[in-house]
Amino acid sequence: MMNTITDQKHIMLRVDEKRIEGPAFATLFFNYAMPFKPGQFIMVWIPGVDEKPYTICFHSKDRFAITIEAKGIFSQKAVSLNKGDLVGIRGPFGNGFDIQPDHTVAVVAGGCGMAPLAPLVEMLNKNTTVIHGARSKEYILYPDRFDTQRQFCTDDGSFGQKGLVTDLLEKEIASGRQFDMVYTCGPEIMMYHIFNLCETHHIPCQVSLERYMRCGFGVCGACVCGKQLVCKDGPVFGSGELREMNDFNTKALLKSGKDVELSQYFSWRCK
């Protein structure tokens, strides 16, 4: 039976399995059935620590998982959890990707941006163009997970081509490849350049944005981006919404509610 985890109440679940994905990543699996659309997120509560939003990176009829990158206090605690440890879950929340499984599409991921894109890739056809970039080989998530062929690039050239995901996507477009849609998730500056590239070539684009969240369902306003609430209206936004979103790749709110430049926001988020 499929269960919906309510907006206000946590369901306490035990970690069923933990997989180390690299020096900075761990994936936690939970045995629980919930409705889900790729791109949606859940709120994860570690008692005595805090509550944070995480995308679902794996989903089946009776199991789901989240991948965590150890950056700040909460995420470092999260990656230290082991089988049997309890966490609280709320969700899933938000609007996911508009999936077009039979169309010619590209999926572009930067670093841990592959986590929300992974369930999407598994729903698309095997002719999908998948481009995945990261700082170095250690930050490439799930390198052997998909049947779909993937193009890799890294900033230091340690895995795949040395360069940026935008270079690989532009090369695909220049070769004559016609895309009906581009899906992307990763650093916001990367997604901004992907969006602009798509606009230049008149290709619809969907991006998954990240902002600080408290409630997860549009009440507190902490995740406002322009006129949109990332938790409720997103986290996935299409080209039409992005064109009107002045805060995209420019500003975000801190926990205090202060409006700051995006570089300051992400410096704070990584503490």
C-alpha positions as CSV (number, residue, x, y, z in Angstrom):
1,M,0.0,0.0,0.0
2,M,1.4,3.4,-1.0
3,N,1.6,5.9,1.9
4,T,1.7,9.7,1.9
5,I,3.8,11.2,4.6
6,T,1.8,14.2,5.9
7,D,3.0,17.8,5.7
8,Q,3.2,18.4,9.5
9,K,4.0,15.0,11.1
10,H,7.2,13.1,10.8
11,I,7.2,9.4,10.1
12,M,10.1,7.8,11.9
13,L,12.1,5.4,9.7
14,R,15.2,3.4,10.3
15,V,18.1,3.4,7.8
16,D,17.9,0.0,6.1
17,E,21.2,0.3,4.1
18,K,24.0,2.8,3.7
19,R,26.2,3.0,0.6
20,I,29.4,5.0,0.5
21,E,29.5,6.8,-2.9
22,G,32.9,8.4,-2.5
23,P,34.9,10.5,-0.1
24,A,32.1,13.0,0.4
25,F,28.9,11.1,-0.4
26,A,26.7,8.5,1.3
27,T,23.3,7.1,0.2
28,L,20.8,6.1,2.8
29,F,18.0,3.6,1.9
30,F,14.7,3.3,3.7
31,N,12.0,0.6,3.3
32,Y,8.9,2.6,2.9
33,A,6.4,3.1,0.0
34,M,5.4,6.6,-0.9
35,P,4.1,8.4,-4.0
36,F,6.8,10.2,-5.9
37,K,7.6,12.0,-9.1
38,P,11.3,12.6,-10.1
39,G,12.4,16.1,-8.9
40,Q,10.3,16.1,-5.7
41,F,12.0,16.3,-2.3
42,I,11.4,15.2,1.3
43,M,12.2,16.9,4.6
44,V,14.7,14.9,6.7
45,W,14.8,15.4,10.4
46,I,17.7,14.1,12.6
47,P,16.5,14.5,16.2
48,G,18.6,16.9,18.2
49,V,20.3,18.2,15.1
50,D,18.0,19.9,12.5
51,E,15.7,19.3,9.5
52,K,16.8,19.7,5.9
53,P,15.4,19.1,2.4
54,Y,16.8,16.2,0.3
55,T,15.8,15.0,-3.1
56,I,14.9,11.3,-3.6
57,C,17.7,9.7,-5.7
58,F,16.2,6.2,-5.9
59,H,12.6,5.1,-5.8
60,S,10.8,1.8,-6.1
61,K,7.3,0.6,-5.0
62,D,8.5,-0.1,-1.5
63,R,11.9,1.6,-1.1
64,F,13.5,5.0,-1.5
65,A,16.9,6.6,-0.9
66,I,18.6,9.9,-0.5
67,T,22.2,10.8,-1.3
68,I,24.0,13.3,1.0
69,E,27.1,15.3,0.4
70,A,29.0,16.0,3.7
71,K,29.4,19.8,3.7
72,G,27.9,21.3,6.9
73,I,27.0,20.2,10.4
74,F,23.7,18.5,9.4
75,S,25.1,16.7,6.4
76,Q,28.1,15.4,8.2
77,K,25.9,14.0,10.9
78,A,23.7,12.5,8.2
79,V,26.5,10.7,6.4
80,S,27.6,9.2,9.7
81,L,24.2,7.5,10.2
82,N,24.2,3.7,9.9
83,K,21.8,0.8,9.5
84,G,19.1,0.9,12.2
85,D,19.5,4.6,13.0
86,L,16.2,6.6,13.2
87,V,15.3,9.7,11.1
88,G,12.1,11.6,10.6
89,I,10.7,12.0,7.2
90,R,8.0,14.5,5.8
91,G,6.9,14.7,2.2
92,P,7.3,14.3,-0.7
93,F,6.8,17.9,-1.6
94,G,7.0,20.2,-4.6
95,N,6.6,19.9,-8.3
96,G,8.8,17.4,-10.2
97,F,10.0,17.2,-13.7
98,D,7.5,17.3,-16.6
99,I,8.6,13.9,-18.0
100,Q,8.7,13.3,-21.8
101,P,9.9,9.7,-22.0
102,D,9.5,9.3,-25.8
103,H,11.1,12.6,-26.8
104,T,14.7,13.4,-27.7
105,V,16.0,14.9,-24.5
106,A,19.3,15.8,-22.8
107,V,20.0,15.4,-19.0
108,V,22.8,17.6,-17.7
109,A,24.1,17.1,-14.2
110,G,26.8,19.0,-12.2
111,G,28.2,17.1,-9.2
112,C,25.6,16.0,-6.7
113,G,23.0,17.4,-9.1
114,M,22.8,13.9,-10.5
115,A,20.9,12.8,-7.4
116,P,17.5,14.3,-8.4
117,L,18.1,13.5,-12.0
118,A,18.9,9.8,-11.5
119,P,15.3,8.6,-11.1
120,L,14.4,10.7,-14.2
121,V,17.2,9.1,-16.3
122,E,15.8,5.7,-15.4
123,M,12.4,6.7,-16.8
124,L,13.7,8.0,-20.1
125,N,14.6,6.1,-23.2
126,K,18.1,4.7,-23.7
127,N,18.8,7.2,-26.5
128,T,18.8,10.1,-24.0
129,T,21.9,12.2,-24.0
130,V,23.3,12.2,-20.4
131,I,26.1,14.7,-19.6
132,H,27.6,14.6,-16.1
133,G,30.4,16.9,-14.9
134,A,32.1,17.4,-11.5
135,R,35.2,18.9,-9.9
136,S,37.1,15.6,-10.1
137,K,36.5,11.9,-10.5
138,E,35.7,11.5,-6.8
139,Y,32.6,13.7,-7.1
140,I,31.0,11.8,-10.0
141,L,27.9,10.2,-8.6
142,Y,26.7,6.7,-9.6
143,P,29.3,6.3,-12.5
144,D,28.0,2.7,-13.2
145,R,24.3,3.0,-12.4
146,F,22.6,3.6,-15.7
147,D,22.1,1.6,-18.9
148,T,22.1,4.9,-20.8
149,Q,25.5,5.9,-22.1
150,R,26.8,8.9,-20.3
151,Q,29.3,11.7,-21.3
152,F,31.6,12.7,-18.4
153,C,33.7,15.8,-17.8
154,T,35.7,17.1,-14.9
155,D,37.3,20.4,-14.1
156,D,40.7,18.7,-13.6
157,G,40.5,16.1,-16.4
158,S,40.7,13.2,-13.9
159,F,37.6,11.5,-15.5
160,G,36.2,12.0,-18.9
161,Q,36.9,15.2,-20.9
162,K,38.5,18.1,-19.2
163,G,36.0,21.0,-19.3
164,L,32.5,22.0,-18.5
165,V,29.1,20.4,-19.1
166,T,28.0,23.4,-21.2
167,D,30.9,22.6,-23.6
168,L,29.6,19.1,-24.1
169,L,26.0,20.2,-24.5
170,E,27.0,22.9,-27.0
171,K,29.0,20.3,-29.0
172,E,25.9,18.0,-29.2
173,I,23.7,20.9,-30.4
174,A,26.4,22.0,-32.9
175,S,26.5,18.5,-34.3
176,G,22.9,18.8,-35.4
177,R,21.3,16.9,-32.5
178,Q,17.7,18.2,-32.1
179,F,16.5,18.2,-28.5
180,D,12.9,18.5,-27.4
181,M,13.9,19.2,-23.8
182,V,16.9,19.7,-21.6
183,Y,16.7,18.8,-17.9
184,T,19.4,20.0,-15.6
185,C,20.5,20.2,-11.9
186,G,23.8,21.3,-10.4
187,P,25.5,24.6,-9.3
188,E,23.2,27.5,-10.1
189,I,25.7,29.3,-12.3
190,M,26.0,26.1,-14.3
191,M,22.2,25.8,-14.7
192,Y,22.0,29.5,-15.6
193,H,24.4,28.9,-18.5
194,I,22.6,25.8,-19.6
195,F,19.3,27.8,-19.6
196,N,20.9,30.6,-21.7
197,L,22.3,28.1,-24.1
198,C,18.8,26.5,-24.5
199,E,17.3,29.9,-25.0
200,T,19.7,30.7,-27.8
201,H,18.8,27.5,-29.6
202,H,15.0,27.6,-28.7
203,I,15.1,24.5,-26.6
204,P,12.7,24.1,-23.6
205,C,14.6,23.7,-20.4
206,Q,13.7,22.5,-16.9
207,V,16.0,23.2,-13.9
208,S,15.9,22.0,-10.3
209,L,16.6,24.9,-7.9
210,E,17.9,24.9,-4.3
211,R,17.0,27.4,-1.6
212,Y,16.9,27.3,2.3
213,M,13.6,25.7,3.4
214,R,11.8,25.4,6.7
215,C,8.3,24.2,6.2
216,G,8.5,22.4,2.8
217,F,5.0,23.3,1.6
218,G,4.9,27.1,1.0
219,V,3.9,28.6,4.3
220,C,7.0,30.2,5.8
221,G,8.4,31.9,2.7
222,A,12.0,31.1,3.5
223,C,12.7,29.7,0.0
224,V,11.3,32.6,-2.1
225,C,13.1,33.1,-5.4
226,G,11.7,36.1,-7.2
227,K,7.9,35.7,-7.0
228,Q,8.1,31.9,-6.7
229,L,8.4,29.6,-3.6
230,V,10.9,26.9,-4.5
231,C,9.3,24.3,-2.2
232,K,5.8,24.8,-3.5
233,D,6.1,26.2,-7.0
234,G,9.3,24.2,-7.7
235,P,11.8,23.0,-7.1
236,V,11.6,22.3,-10.8
237,F,11.0,25.3,-13.0
238,G,10.6,25.5,-16.8
239,S,11.9,28.1,-19.3
240,G,8.8,30.3,-19.0
241,E,9.1,30.7,-15.3
242,L,12.9,31.2,-15.4
243,R,12.6,34.1,-17.8
244,E,10.6,36.0,-15.2
245,M,12.7,34.9,-12.2
246,N,15.0,37.9,-11.5
247,D,16.7,36.1,-8.5
248,F,17.8,33.1,-10.6
249,N,21.6,33.1,-10.4
250,T,21.6,36.4,-8.5
251,K,20.1,36.3,-4.9
252,A,18.8,34.1,-2.1
253,L,17.6,34.5,1.5
254,L,19.7,33.4,4.5
255,K,18.0,31.7,7.5
256,S,17.6,35.2,9.0
257,G,15.6,36.3,6.0
258,K,18.4,38.6,4.8
259,D,18.6,38.9,1.0
260,V,22.2,38.3,-0.2
261,E,24.2,37.6,-3.3
262,L,24.2,34.0,-4.4
263,S,27.9,33.5,-3.6
264,Q,27.3,34.6,0.0
265,Y,24.3,32.3,0.3
266,F,26.1,29.2,-0.8
267,S,29.1,30.0,1.4
268,W,26.7,30.1,4.3
269,R,24.9,26.9,3.2
270,C,28.2,24.9,3.2
271,K,28.9,25.7,6.9
